[in-house]
Amino acid sequence: MNKMVKIQHQQWARDLDDQRRSGLTQREWCRIHGISIHTFEYRCRIVRQTMENLLSEKQPSVQFAELDVQPSVPETSGIRIQALGISVEFFPDADCNQIKTVMEVLCHAAK
């Protein structure tokens, strides 16, 4: 599209916007501005086609990419015991016997 046609289409788009904002019907707006209603409708069609063409040119083609998604590990809270300058943390899947043994050792160390 050459520069002159582009400028003309921009002016027509401003006219269409002006008509919509005026609150007047297309016929009333055309009569006030000395434009035939058929010319106005033609310009509407051209501006709409131009905008559709511009939008289709700017739309990138859709491309899909494969993502390697790792299953998320839920943040689970365990138990943390801090005593005598020692920190012991038990996770939810810890064996009960191991927890019992560690607790006995801690109790014995505290005596």
Buried (B, 14 or more C-beta within 10 A) or exposed (E): EEEEEEEBBEEBBEBBEEBEEEEBEBEEBBEEEEBEBEEBEEBBEBBEEBEEEEEEEEEEEEEEEEEEEEEEEEEEEEEEEEEEEEEBEBEEEEEEEEBEEBEEEBEEEEE
